[in-house]
Amino acid sequence: MDEQRARGGPPRWWRHGPPWWDRWADGERAPRLPWRSTAVLTVFVLAGSAFAAQGQEGERAALDPFARVLLVVAAGLLLWRERHPVAVVFGTAGAVMVYLGAGYPYGPVLLTVALACFSAIVAGHRRAAWAAMGTLWAGHVLVAHWLYQWLPPSGDPAASWSAEAVVATWVVAITAVAELFRVRREQWARERAERAEAARRRADEERLRIARELHDVLAHSISVINVQAGVGLALLDTDPEQARSALTTIKAKSKEALGEVRQVLDTLRAPGAAPRAPAPGLDRLPELVEQAASAGLTVEVEGRPPQLAPGTDLAAFRILQEALTNVVRHSGSRQARVCLAHDGDALRLRVDDDGPATGAEAGGSGNGLAGMRERAAALGGTIEAGPRPDGGFRVLAVLPLGPPPAVDGAPGTMSGGRG
């Protein structure tokens, strides 16, 4: 018994559908005719009608082969109730009308019309179901109060109007229950679509998160490896010791990159498992400065960060990592300045370099800046990136220190640049 049931509310299946509903609605149920239920219902109708005939002996006509044929037709038509609900509800109502008009005993034959009406309303054919039930009731009134004088059994008196009121009440009850189930089924379908859309959205967000992580890790590490490989090739003959140092840096950076890539991939292989290593944060800023220095970039750091939440700490680290990677890859300057400042509710990260953009890919693909923007927007922050009026390039990130907003904030402004 679930929590809602314990609190006195409706059970979970009433809100989201029975456990088998998702499989049935998603097409996992084979599109076969309901042979078993129809066969069971047919046997029940035949046996129940025979039992009812004994109790109504002398009042109604005895069951004969024609009556049994009508019973089999009324129940057998339900085999197609899911594929052709309109034809089935009218066919079943017609067979039952002939059966009652011939004076045969009342009994479970009326259940066939109720089930056909229920199936038609649930399938969305409400007017057809109402018309069939109304026609059957009107025909029964006509037979029971006028045509009974000329129809079997002989000497049958007119039915009482109280009995007609009972029949009308059952008709209204059947249609009301069917309408209620139809409404619930539509609600289940909408909720199922919303859950599927939410699952797709979560998958897209996770895919983007992994893409950002891989981009930030690989772009930074490969940039350092590329610079050190160039240094090693240039000094291989003239300065073997310096070349050896460059190769050592390449080995260390490649090992670190492989470790971080494995950590990201481990989250894909074992969803929900705890990471083997803590997520990087601004406490690793000195290490980031050393890595930039190994790539030939001198980094000056001003200010100290406050105590940050894990998500904000990771975003700040990745933004600084990407900004310094962009300086290494796309700037002619070999110096960069990192400024950390914070007030009561926001952390400001600024990365400046003085050099012009160089190389064929000076404009960059934009993936790095897009990743920084997404990280900042997820926390309700902003990113400003572009050339400075006095030359060089600036990346300015403003990250709130409080919890992220319930709805994703608007993306930060982007004004041309490298990334």
N, C-alpha and C positions, 0 to 999 in steps of 0.2 A: 504494500500500500504506500503510494508516494506521498510526498510532503503536502501537496495540495489536498489530497484526499484526507490526510490527517487533520488538516486545518478546517475541514468541513466543506471545501470547494469541490468543483467537479473533478473527476479523475483525469489523468493526463491524456488518456486516449480520446476523451471527449473534446479536448482542445486541439490535439494534433493528429487524431485519427488512430485507428487500431494499429498494432504492430505490423500487420500484413499489408496495410494500405499503401505504403511507399512502394513495396515490391509490385503490387497489383497495378498501381498508377504509373509506374515507370516502365511497364511493359514486360516485366520479368515473368508474369503469368502468361502461359501459352494461350493463344487465342482459340480455345476449343469450346465446343458447345457444352453446356452444363448437363451432361448425360446423367450423372449420378443423382444430383438433386432432383432432376425431372423424373427419373425412374422412381425414386423414393416417394415423391409427391403423388405420382400416378397410382402407385400401390396404395398409398394412404387414402386417396380419394375413392378408389374402388372399394376398399374394405370399409371405410367409414360410411360410404353411401349405402352399402349392403346392411350395415348395422343400423343406420338411421331408418332404412325402409322397414325394418322389423318394428321399430317404435311408432311408425306412422302407418302401419298396415290398416287398411280400411278407409283411411283419410286421403291418401295419395295413391297414384297408380303404382303397381308393382314394377320393379326393375325388369326390363327385358333386354334382349341383345341390342336394340336401338339405343336404349338408355346407356348401356355400357359403352357403346361406340361414342356417344356424346361425351361421356365422362373422360374417355381416353383422348378424344380430340381436345377438349378443354384443357386437360393437364398436359398433353403432348405439345400443344402450341407453345408452352413456356420454354421449350428447348431453344427457341429463337428469341427469347425476350431481351437479350443483350444486343443482338444484331439488328433486329427489326421490332423495336418496342411498340411502335404505333400499330402495325399490322397485327401484332400479337394481342394487344389490349382489345382491339375491336373484334378480332376473331374469337377470343375467349369470351367476351361479352355476348357475342352472337350465339355461340354454342350453349352457354348457360341459359340464355333467353329461350332458346328452343327447348332445352331440357325442362325448365320450369313451366313453359307454356304447355308442354305435353303432360303435365300433371305429375311428374316424377317427384320423389321425396326430396325435401330440403335436406341439406347436409354439407359436407366439406367441399362440394363443388364450388361453392361461393368463394372458397379460399383461392381458387385459381384466378378469379377476376381480381381479387385483392392483390395478389402477387404481381399480376400483369400490370395493374394500375400503378403499383409501387415502382416497378421497374421503369415504366414510361415516364413517370414524374421525375425520378432520380436522373434519368437520361436527358431531361430537359424538355420533354414533350408534354407539357402540363395541360395544354388545351385539349390535346387528343385524349389524354387520360380522363379529364373531367367530362368530355363529351361522351366517351364510352360508358363511364359510370352513370352519368345522367340518363343516357339512353336506356341502360339496363334497368335503372330504377323506374323510369317512366313506363317502360314496357311491362315491368312487373305490376305497377299500379293498374295499367290497362287490363292486364290479364286477370288480376285478382279482384277487380271491381266491376268489370264489364264483360270481357270475353269468357269468363269462367263458365257462363251458362252453356256455351257451345263447345268448350274444350273438356277433355278428360281431366279428372275422373268424373263420372256422372253423379249428379247430386251434390257436388262440392259447393259449399256456401261461399259467399263473399268474405274476403279477409277483413279483419278489423283494421281501422285506421291507426290504432295504437301499434299494431305490428308494423305498419308502414313507417311509422315514426321511428321505431327501433331500427329498421333497415336504413332509413335516411341517416340516422345517427352514426351507424357503422360506416356508411359511405363517407360521411364528413370526417370521421376519425381516421379512416384509412388514408384519405387524401392529406389530412393535416400531418400525420406521421411521415408520409412520403415527402411532403414539402419541407418538413423540418430536417429530414435526412439529406435532402437535396441541398439545402442551404449549408448544412454542416460540411457536406462533401466539397462544395465550392470553397468554403473557408479553409478546409484541409489542403485543397489544391493551391490556394494562394499562399498559405503558410509554407507549403512544401517548396513552391517557387522562390519565396523569400529566403528560406534556409539554403536552397541551392545557390542563389545569388550571393548570399553572405559567405558561403563556402568558397565560391569562385573569387570573391573580393579578397578574402583572407589569403587564398593561394597566390593571387596576384601581388598582394602586399609582401608576402614572404619571398616570392620570386624577385621582386625589386630589391628587397633588403639583402638577399644573397648576392644579387648582381652588384649592389653598391659595395658590399664587403669585398667581393673578389676584385672589383675594379680598384678599390683603394689599396688593397694589399699588393696586387700585382703591379699596378702602375708605379707605385713608389719603389718597390723592390727592383723591378726591371729597369727603371730609370737609373738607379744606383749601379746596377750590374752593367748597364750599357756604358755609363761614364767610366767605370773602372776597367771594363774590357778595352775601351779606347786608350786609356792610360797604359794598360798592360801591353798592348800591341805597340804603342809608340816607344815604350822604354824597354822592350824585351831585349834588344841588342845592346843598348847604351847603358842601361841601369837595371841589371837583373834583380837586384834586391827590391827596388821600387816596384818592378813588375810583379815580383813574388807577393809583395804587400797588396797589390791590386787584386791578384788572384785569390789571396786569402779573404779579402773583403767580399769578392764575388761568391766564394764558397759559403761564407757566413750569411750573406743576404739571401742566397738561394735556399739555404737550409731553413732560415726564418720564414721565408715566403711559403715554402712547402708545409711547414708546421701550421701556419695560419690558414692555408688553403685546406689542409686536412681537417682542421677544427670546423671550418664552414661546412665541408662535405659530411662530417660526422653528424651534423644536425639534420642532414637530409636522410642519412641511413637510419638514424634512430630518433624520430620525432619525439620531442618532450624530454629527451635525456639531458642531464646537466652537462654543460661544457667542461672539457678536461682542464682548460686554462681560463683564468678570469679574463673578461673583456678588457681591452686596453683603455687607458684613460690618460688624463693630463699628467698623472704621476710618471708617465713614460716620456714626457717631453724632453728631458735631457738625452734620452736614448735617441729620440727623433732628431735632435740637433746633431748628435754624433754621426748618425747615418747620413744626414745632409752634408756634414763636413767631409765624410768619406767620398761623397760625390763631387767635392770641390766647391761646396756652397757654405759660406760663413753665415751663421744665423745669430743675431742678437735678440735676446729675450728680455722684455720689460714686464714687470708685474708678476703677481702670483695668483693662481686661480683659487676661488673659495672651495669649500667642500661641496661637491656636486652629486646629484643623483646619478645612478649608473647609466641611465639612458642619455642624459645630458653630457656626462663625462665621455662616453664613447663617441657621441656625435661631435663634440668639440675636438677630440683627438683626431678623428677621421677628417674633419674639415681642415685642421692645421696640416695634417699629413698630405692631403691632396693639394693644398695651396703651395706647400714647399715643393712638392713634386712638379707642379706646373712651373715654378721658378727654374728648377733644374732643367726641365725639358724645353721650355719655350722662351726663357729670358736670357738676354746677353749679360745680365748682371751676375756676379758671383757672390753677392751679398744680399741678405734679406733681413727684415726686422719683424719680430713678432711682439705684439703688444697685447697684454691681458689686463682687462679692467672690468670692474663690476660695481654696480650700485645695489640698491636694496632688492631689486627684482629682476635684473638682467645681467648676463655675462657678455662682454664685448671682446671679440677676437679680431685683431687686425694684422694682416700680413702685407708688407710693402717690399717692393724691390725697385731699383733705380734703372735697370737696363731695358733697352728696347726689345721687342719680340724678335726672335731670330729663327732661322730654319724654314723649311718649306711648310711645316705644319704649325706655324706660329699662331694661327687662329685656333688650332685645336679642334677636336671633334665635338666638344661641348659635353661629353659624358661626365667628365669630372665635375664641372660646374653644376650640371643637372643633378648629380648625386649629392653635392653639397646643399643645393636648394631643397631637395627632397628631405634630407636629414633635418635641416633647420625648420622646414614647414611642418614636419611631423611633430615637432616640439612647440609649434606656435611661434617660431622665430623667423628671421629674415636673413637674406644674403644679398650683399651689394658687391659686384665685381666689375672692374673696368679700369681703363687708363686713368692715371692721375693728371690733373691740370699741369703740374710741374714736371711731368715725365715719369716713366715707370708704370707700375701696375699695383693695384690695391684690391685685396679681398677683405671685406668687413662682414663679420657674422655677429648677429645679436640673438642670443639664446636666452629665453626666460628661465629663471631659477626655480620657479614654481612647477606644479604638475602640468602636463600637457593639457590643452583644451579638449573637451569632449568631441568636438568636431574639428577636423583638420583645418588648420589655419591657411590663409591665402599664401601662395608662394611668394618668396622674396623677389625683389626687383632684380632684373638682370640687364646689364648694359654692356653688351659686347665683351669679348675678352678671350682669354686662353683657357683651355680645359679639355 
